[in-house]
Amino acid sequence: MSSKYREMKLRRKELMTQMEPNSIALLASAPPRLRNNDAEYLYRQNSDFYYLTGFTEEHALLALIPGRKKGEAVLFCQEKDKQKELWTGILKGPEAACVEFEFDDAFPISDIDDILPGLIEGRDRVYYSMGKDDQFDNQVMDWVKVIRSKAKIGAHPPGEFLVLDHLLHELRLFKSASEIKLMEQAAKISAEGHKRAMACCKPGIKEYEMEAELLYEFTRSGSRAPAYSSIVAAGGNACILHYNSNDAEVKEGDLVLIDAGCEYEYYASDITRTFPVSGKFSPEQKAIYELVLHAQDAAIAAVAPGAHWDEPHNISVKIITQGLVKLGLLKGRVSQLIKAEAYRDFYMHRVGHWIGMDVHDVGDYKIDDNWRLMEPGMVTTIEPGIYISPENKKVEKRWRGIGVRIEDDVLVTKQGNRVLSKGIPKTVEEIETFMSRAIH
């Protein structure tokens, strides 16, 4: 068994130790998704399912049954089928899946309706991800109904249904050494993509031409897909937070904001850089950029064990508000402007989010309504920004249309933090030097 599957087996064991006595957990694979008519999107396994199994096939289900004498981890999956494999690729089949992935037991998915009610029967509690997939919700209830229909002859249906997400997502929040290694590789590939896109940037190019450079680098380096829809936003488009049309022409004097990251072996990266098309920041662009960079540096420095989750955000808000007052874009006392959230006209999102297998990863931000404390193994983005809409008539025209965001992926370590997304120009000097070499 590989170290990867050994780690996944340990995750299953850890989850089962946290489950209530006499319970069963059910977790389904992701359903295939249609893109249009009968053409499917590239299949991507459900993150929770992959985290516990490493199994990448569709039409599968994991049952975890602590204390079951015949085996606690049971997989249902597709059977070997030569005819089907001719069309869609090799299937593991229950026997091979048992051996390779270290499940205690495995059955054909076609037999699930006959077998699973018997596994649920006698268990007091069922854990599963309720309310996320109507079809699976109905399927679980159908299995329970089968048991209830036999109650008169002594069958014992479960009496309690519990959400699996909380226990499982708390495990996923803390990254192991192997997970961090994969996230570093994802960030490294993304960094090369960002540099390719920056290097090809020039007036007259289309945003999607730069996106193509990102995607080329991602794919050639072993990533099968971006972790999210890439944002390549020139000029005023950078002021649209989730812009992804990526079809505008890049003009002389524009800033370009690229927010893009690849997914590598199921782990995401999320990186943003902003740079001038002409190779040199205008005075206004430079002032906004350096303010955002100052806020990012300070927010990253605040990422440390024992710090409240909210601390980096509050620091970024304070620095950005102070800077906007200094530049004349906000007027008033900084403390009152922060209290009134006046900065939200320019900085309308939080400074970061958890990142891992999902780009907006799982894990609670609060415990009992209080911001949680950071702990080693957590990974967060730090991504302050300032966006001055082209339509913002409250500011002088020279500021309008400037959108800047700077984002990195930051690991909480025992000593403080470590930035995983290194190797992309970030200071004004680094960017202008890089762009001058690329242009000339």
C-alpha positions as CSV (number, residue, x, y, z in Angstrom):
1,M,0.0,0.0,0.0
2,S,1.3,3.4,-0.9
3,S,1.9,6.1,1.8
4,K,-1.0,8.1,0.2
5,Y,-3.5,5.3,0.8
6,R,-2.1,4.6,4.2
7,E,-2.7,8.2,5.2
8,M,-6.3,8.0,3.9
9,K,-6.8,4.8,6.0
10,L,-5.6,6.7,9.1
11,R,-8.1,9.5,8.3
12,R,-10.9,7.0,8.2
13,K,-9.8,5.6,11.5
14,E,-9.6,9.1,13.1
15,L,-13.0,10.0,11.8
16,M,-14.5,6.8,13.3
17,T,-13.0,7.5,16.7
18,Q,-15.0,10.8,16.7
19,M,-18.3,9.3,15.7
20,E,-21.0,8.6,18.3
21,P,-21.3,5.0,19.5
22,N,-23.2,2.5,17.4
23,S,-23.3,4.7,14.3
24,I,-22.6,4.4,10.5
25,A,-21.3,7.1,8.2
26,L,-22.3,7.2,4.5
27,L,-20.4,9.2,1.9
28,A,-21.2,9.2,-1.9
29,S,-18.9,9.9,-4.8
30,A,-19.6,13.0,-6.9
31,P,-22.3,12.5,-9.6
32,P,-21.1,13.1,-13.2
33,R,-22.2,16.5,-14.4
34,L,-23.6,17.3,-17.9
35,R,-22.0,20.3,-19.7
36,N,-24.5,20.2,-22.6
37,N,-26.8,17.6,-24.1
38,D,-24.9,14.3,-23.4
39,A,-21.4,15.8,-23.1
40,E,-20.1,15.6,-19.5
41,Y,-17.7,17.9,-17.7
42,L,-14.3,16.4,-16.9
43,Y,-15.1,14.2,-13.8
44,R,-13.8,15.5,-10.5
45,Q,-14.3,13.4,-7.4
46,N,-16.1,14.9,-4.3
47,S,-13.4,16.3,-2.1
48,D,-14.6,14.7,1.1
49,F,-14.9,11.3,-0.6
50,Y,-11.4,11.6,-2.1
51,Y,-9.9,12.7,1.2
52,L,-11.1,9.5,2.9
53,T,-10.6,7.1,0.0
54,G,-8.3,8.3,-2.8
55,F,-10.8,6.7,-5.1
56,T,-11.4,8.7,-8.3
57,E,-14.2,6.8,-10.0
58,E,-17.9,7.9,-10.1
59,H,-20.8,5.7,-8.9
60,A,-19.2,4.8,-5.6
61,L,-20.1,4.9,-1.9
62,L,-18.1,4.6,1.3
63,A,-19.7,3.2,4.5
64,L,-17.8,3.6,7.8
65,I,-19.1,1.3,10.5
66,P,-17.1,1.4,13.7
67,G,-16.9,-1.9,15.5
68,R,-18.2,-4.0,12.6
69,K,-16.5,-7.4,13.0
70,K,-16.3,-8.1,9.2
71,G,-14.6,-4.8,8.6
72,E,-15.3,-1.1,9.4
73,A,-14.5,0.6,6.0
74,V,-16.8,-0.7,3.2
75,L,-16.6,0.5,-0.4
76,F,-19.3,0.1,-3.1
77,C,-18.0,0.6,-6.6
78,Q,-18.6,-0.3,-10.2
79,E,-17.7,-3.9,-11.2
80,K,-15.1,-4.8,-13.9
81,D,-16.8,-4.6,-17.3
82,K,-14.8,-5.1,-20.4
83,Q,-17.4,-3.6,-22.7
84,K,-17.8,-0.5,-20.6
85,E,-14.1,-0.1,-20.1
86,L,-13.7,0.0,-23.9
87,W,-15.6,3.3,-23.9
88,T,-14.7,5.0,-20.6
89,G,-11.5,3.5,-19.3
90,I,-10.3,0.9,-16.8
91,L,-12.4,0.3,-13.7
92,K,-10.8,-1.0,-10.5
93,G,-13.6,-3.3,-9.5
94,P,-14.4,-4.3,-5.8
95,E,-11.6,-6.9,-5.4
96,A,-8.8,-4.7,-6.7
97,A,-10.2,-1.6,-4.8
98,C,-10.1,-3.6,-1.6
99,V,-6.5,-4.5,-2.0
100,E,-5.1,-1.3,-3.4
101,F,-7.0,1.2,-1.2
102,E,-7.0,-0.9,2.0
103,F,-10.8,-1.1,2.4
104,D,-12.0,-3.9,4.7
105,D,-14.7,-4.9,2.4
106,A,-16.0,-4.0,-1.1
107,F,-19.2,-4.8,-3.0
108,P,-20.6,-4.0,-6.5
109,I,-22.5,-0.7,-6.5
110,S,-25.3,-2.6,-8.3
111,D,-25.9,-4.6,-5.1
112,I,-26.1,-1.6,-2.8
113,D,-29.9,-1.6,-2.3
114,D,-29.7,-5.3,-1.2
115,I,-26.7,-4.9,1.1
116,L,-26.7,-1.4,2.6
117,P,-30.0,-1.6,4.6
118,G,-28.5,-4.6,6.3
119,L,-25.4,-2.5,7.3
120,I,-27.5,0.4,8.6
121,E,-29.9,-1.9,10.5
122,G,-29.1,-2.1,14.2
123,R,-27.2,1.2,14.1
124,D,-28.7,4.0,16.3
125,R,-27.3,6.9,14.2
126,V,-26.5,7.7,10.6
127,Y,-24.0,10.3,9.6
128,Y,-24.1,11.8,6.1
129,S,-24.0,15.1,4.3
130,M,-27.6,16.1,4.5
131,G,-29.2,18.6,2.1
132,K,-26.4,18.7,-0.5
133,D,-27.7,16.2,-3.0
134,D,-31.5,15.5,-3.1
135,Q,-31.0,12.2,-4.9
136,F,-28.7,10.9,-2.2
137,D,-31.0,12.2,0.6
138,N,-33.8,10.3,-1.0
139,Q,-31.7,7.2,-1.4
140,V,-30.7,7.2,2.3
141,M,-34.4,7.6,3.3
142,D,-35.3,4.7,1.0
143,W,-32.8,2.4,2.7
144,V,-34.2,3.5,6.1
145,K,-37.7,2.8,5.0
146,V,-36.7,-0.7,4.0
147,I,-35.6,-1.3,7.6
148,R,-38.7,0.4,9.1
149,S,-40.9,-1.9,7.0
150,K,-39.3,-4.8,8.8
151,A,-39.6,-3.3,12.3
152,K,-42.5,-5.7,13.2
153,I,-40.2,-8.6,12.7
154,G,-37.5,-7.2,14.9
155,A,-35.5,-4.9,12.6
156,H,-34.0,-1.9,14.4
157,P,-34.0,1.3,12.3
158,P,-31.8,4.2,13.2
159,G,-33.4,6.9,15.3
160,E,-31.0,9.8,14.7
161,F,-29.4,11.4,11.7
162,L,-26.3,13.6,12.1
163,V,-24.5,15.9,9.7
164,L,-21.1,14.3,8.8
165,D,-19.6,17.6,7.6
166,H,-18.6,19.1,10.9
167,L,-16.4,16.1,12.1
168,L,-14.9,15.5,8.6
169,H,-14.3,19.2,7.8
170,E,-12.5,19.8,11.0
171,L,-10.1,17.0,10.1
172,R,-9.6,18.5,6.6
173,L,-8.8,21.9,8.0
174,F,-5.4,20.7,9.4
175,K,-3.1,19.8,6.5
176,S,-0.5,17.0,6.9
177,A,3.0,17.2,5.6
178,S,2.0,15.4,2.4
179,E,-0.9,17.7,1.8
180,I,1.3,20.8,2.2
181,K,3.8,19.4,-0.3
182,L,1.0,19.0,-2.9
183,M,-0.2,22.6,-2.2
184,E,3.3,23.9,-2.6
185,Q,3.6,22.1,-6.0
186,A,0.2,23.6,-7.0
187,A,1.5,27.0,-6.1
188,K,4.8,26.5,-7.9
189,I,3.0,25.5,-11.1
190,S,0.6,28.5,-10.7
191,A,3.6,30.8,-10.2
192,E,5.1,29.7,-13.5
193,G,1.7,30.3,-15.2
194,H,1.5,33.8,-13.8
195,K,5.0,34.7,-15.0
196,R,4.1,33.3,-18.5
197,A,1.0,35.5,-18.6
198,M,2.9,38.6,-17.4
199,A,5.7,38.0,-19.9
200,C,3.3,38.0,-22.9
201,C,1.3,41.0,-21.9
202,K,1.4,44.0,-24.2
203,P,-1.1,46.6,-25.5
204,G,-3.5,45.1,-28.0
205,I,-3.5,41.6,-26.6
206,K,-6.8,40.0,-25.5
207,E,-7.3,38.9,-21.9
208,Y,-7.9,35.4,-23.1
209,E,-4.5,35.2,-24.7
210,M,-3.0,35.7,-21.3
211,E,-5.4,33.1,-19.9
212,A,-4.1,30.7,-22.5
213,E,-0.6,31.1,-21.2
214,L,-1.8,30.2,-17.7
215,L,-3.7,27.1,-18.9
216,Y,-0.7,26.0,-21.0
217,E,1.6,26.1,-18.0
218,F,-0.9,24.4,-15.7
219,T,-1.5,21.5,-18.1
220,R,2.1,20.9,-19.1
221,S,3.1,20.7,-15.5
222,G,0.6,18.0,-14.6
223,S,-2.5,20.0,-13.5
224,R,-5.7,18.8,-15.2
225,A,-7.7,21.9,-14.4
226,P,-7.6,25.3,-12.8
227,A,-8.8,25.3,-9.2
228,Y,-11.5,27.9,-10.2
229,S,-12.4,30.1,-13.2
230,S,-9.3,32.2,-14.0
231,I,-9.7,36.0,-13.8
232,V,-7.7,38.0,-16.3
233,A,-9.0,41.6,-15.9
234,A,-7.6,44.6,-17.6
235,G,-8.4,48.2,-16.8
236,G,-11.8,48.8,-15.2
237,N,-12.6,45.0,-15.4
238,A,-10.2,44.6,-12.4
239,C,-12.9,46.4,-10.3
240,I,-15.3,43.5,-10.9
241,L,-14.4,41.0,-8.2
242,H,-15.4,37.8,-10.0
243,Y,-14.9,39.0,-13.6
244,N,-14.1,36.0,-15.8
245,S,-15.3,37.0,-19.3
246,N,-11.6,37.4,-20.2
247,D,-12.4,38.7,-23.7
248,A,-11.5,42.4,-23.6
249,E,-8.6,44.1,-25.3
250,V,-5.7,45.2,-23.1
251,K,-4.9,48.8,-23.5
252,E,-1.8,51.0,-23.0
253,G,-1.9,52.4,-19.5
254,D,-4.1,49.6,-18.1
255,L,-3.3,47.6,-15.0
256,V,-4.0,43.9,-15.4
257,L,-5.2,41.8,-12.5
258,I,-4.8,38.1,-12.8
259,D,-6.4,35.8,-10.2
260,A,-5.6,32.2,-11.1
261,G,-4.4,29.0,-9.6
262,C,-4.2,25.4,-10.7
263,E,-5.4,22.3,-8.9
264,Y,-2.7,19.7,-8.6
265,E,-3.6,16.1,-7.4
266,Y,-6.8,17.5,-5.8
267,Y,-5.2,20.4,-4.0
268,A,-5.8,24.0,-4.9
269,S,-3.7,27.2,-5.2
270,D,-5.1,30.7,-5.3
271,I,-2.8,33.5,-6.4
272,T,-3.4,37.1,-7.6
273,R,-1.0,39.6,-9.1
274,T,-1.6,43.0,-10.6
275,F,0.8,44.7,-13.0
276,P,1.0,47.5,-15.6
277,V,0.6,46.7,-19.3
278,S,3.2,49.4,-20.2
279,G,5.7,48.0,-17.8
280,K,5.6,51.0,-15.5
281,F,3.0,52.1,-12.9
282,S,1.5,55.5,-13.1
283,P,1.8,57.6,-9.9
284,E,-1.8,56.8,-9.0
285,Q,-1.4,53.1,-9.8
286,K,1.8,52.9,-7.8
287,A,0.2,54.6,-4.8
288,I,-2.7,52.2,-4.7
289,Y,-0.5,49.2,-5.4
290,E,1.9,50.0,-2.6
291,L,-0.9,50.5,-0.2
292,V,-2.4,47.1,-1.0
293,L,1.1,45.5,-0.7
294,H,1.7,47.1,2.7
295,A,-1.7,45.8,3.9
296,Q,-0.8,42.3,2.6
297,D,2.6,42.3,4.2
298,A,1.1,43.3,7.5
299,A,-1.8,40.8,7.3
300,I,0.6,37.9,6.4
301,A,2.8,38.9,9.4
302,A,-0.3,38.5,11.6
303,V,-0.8,34.9,10.6
304,A,0.5,32.9,13.5
305,P,-0.5,30.2,16.1
306,G,-2.8,31.8,18.7
307,A,-3.9,34.7,16.5
308,H,-7.6,35.2,16.0
309,W,-8.8,34.4,12.5
310,D,-10.1,38.0,12.3
311,E,-6.8,39.6,13.1
312,P,-5.2,39.7,9.6
313,H,-8.4,41.2,8.2
314,N,-8.7,43.9,10.8
315,I,-5.0,44.9,10.2
316,S,-5.6,45.1,6.5
317,V,-8.7,47.2,7.0
318,K,-6.8,49.6,9.3
319,I,-3.9,50.0,6.9
320,I,-6.1,50.4,3.8
321,T,-8.4,53.0,5.6
322,Q,-5.4,55.0,6.8
323,G,-3.9,54.9,3.3
324,L,-7.1,56.0,1.6
325,V,-7.4,59.0,3.9
326,K,-3.8,59.9,3.3
327,L,-4.4,59.8,-0.5
328,G,-7.6,61.9,-0.1
329,L,-10.0,59.1,-1.3
330,L,-11.7,59.0,2.1
331,K,-12.2,61.9,4.4
332,G,-12.6,61.8,8.2
333,R,-11.1,60.2,11.3
334,V,-9.7,56.7,10.6
335,S,-11.4,55.1,13.7
336,Q,-14.8,56.5,12.7
337,L,-14.4,55.5,9.1
338,I,-13.6,51.9,10.1
339,K,-16.6,51.8,12.5
340,A,-18.8,53.1,9.7
341,E,-17.2,50.6,7.2
342,A,-16.5,53.4,4.8
343,Y,-13.6,51.4,3.4
344,R,-16.2,49.0,1.9
345,D,-16.7,51.4,-1.1
346,F,-13.1,50.4,-2.1
347,Y,-12.4,47.1,-0.2
348,M,-15.6,45.1,0.0
349,H,-14.4,41.5,0.8
350,R,-12.6,39.8,3.6
351,V,-8.8,39.4,3.6
352,G,-8.8,35.6,3.1
353,H,-10.4,32.2,3.3
354,W,-9.3,28.6,4.0
355,I,-7.7,26.8,1.1
356,G,-7.0,23.1,0.6
357,M,-8.8,20.5,-1.6
358,D,-11.4,23.2,-2.3
359,V,-10.3,26.7,-3.3
360,H,-12.7,28.0,-0.7
361,D,-12.0,25.2,1.7
362,V,-14.0,23.7,4.5
363,G,-13.6,24.4,8.2
364,D,-15.3,26.6,10.6
365,Y,-14.1,30.2,11.0
366,K,-15.9,30.6,14.3
367,I,-16.4,28.4,17.4
368,D,-19.4,29.2,19.6
369,D,-19.7,32.5,17.8
370,N,-16.2,33.6,18.5
371,W,-13.4,33.8,15.8
372,R,-11.3,30.7,16.2
373,L,-7.6,30.8,16.9
374,M,-5.1,29.9,14.2
375,E,-3.2,26.6,14.6
376,P,-0.3,25.0,12.8
377,G,-1.4,23.1,9.7
378,M,-4.1,25.6,8.7
379,V,-3.7,27.3,5.3
380,T,-5.4,30.6,4.4
381,T,-5.2,33.0,1.5
382,I,-4.2,36.6,2.3
383,E,-5.7,38.8,-0.5
384,P,-6.4,42.5,0.3
385,G,-7.5,44.7,-2.6
386,I,-8.6,48.2,-3.5
387,Y,-11.1,48.7,-6.3
388,I,-12.0,52.2,-7.6
389,S,-14.9,51.8,-10.0
390,P,-14.7,53.7,-13.3
391,E,-18.2,55.0,-12.3
392,N,-17.1,56.3,-8.9
393,K,-17.8,60.0,-9.1
394,K,-16.8,60.7,-5.5
395,V,-13.1,60.5,-6.5
396,E,-11.0,62.5,-8.9
397,K,-10.9,61.0,-12.4
398,R,-7.2,60.1,-12.2
399,W,-8.1,57.4,-9.7
400,R,-11.0,55.8,-11.5
401,G,-10.7,52.3,-13.0
402,I,-7.8,51.3,-10.8
403,G,-8.3,47.8,-9.4
404,V,-5.5,46.1,-7.4
405,R,-5.5,42.8,-5.5
406,I,-2.4,40.9,-4.3
407,E,-3.0,37.3,-3.0
408,D,-0.8,34.5,-1.6
409,D,-1.4,31.2,0.1
410,V,-0.1,31.2,3.7
411,L,0.5,28.2,6.0
412,V,0.3,28.6,9.7
413,T,3.5,27.0,11.2
414,K,4.6,26.4,14.8
415,Q,6.9,29.4,14.6
416,G,4.6,31.7,12.6
417,N,3.8,31.3,9.0
418,R,5.2,30.3,5.6
419,V,4.1,31.7,2.2
420,L,3.5,28.7,-0.1
421,S,3.1,30.8,-3.3
422,K,6.5,32.2,-3.9
423,G,8.5,33.1,-7.0
424,I,6.2,35.7,-8.7
425,P,7.3,39.4,-8.9
426,K,5.4,41.3,-6.2
427,T,7.1,44.6,-5.3
428,V,6.8,47.6,-7.7
429,E,10.5,47.3,-8.5
430,E,10.3,43.5,-9.1
431,I,7.3,43.9,-11.4
432,E,8.7,46.8,-13.4
433,T,12.1,45.0,-13.8
434,F,10.3,41.8,-14.9
435,M,8.0,43.7,-17.4
436,S,10.9,45.7,-18.9
437,R,12.8,42.4,-19.6
438,A,9.6,40.9,-21.1
439,I,8.8,43.9,-23.3
440,H,12.3,44.4,-24.5
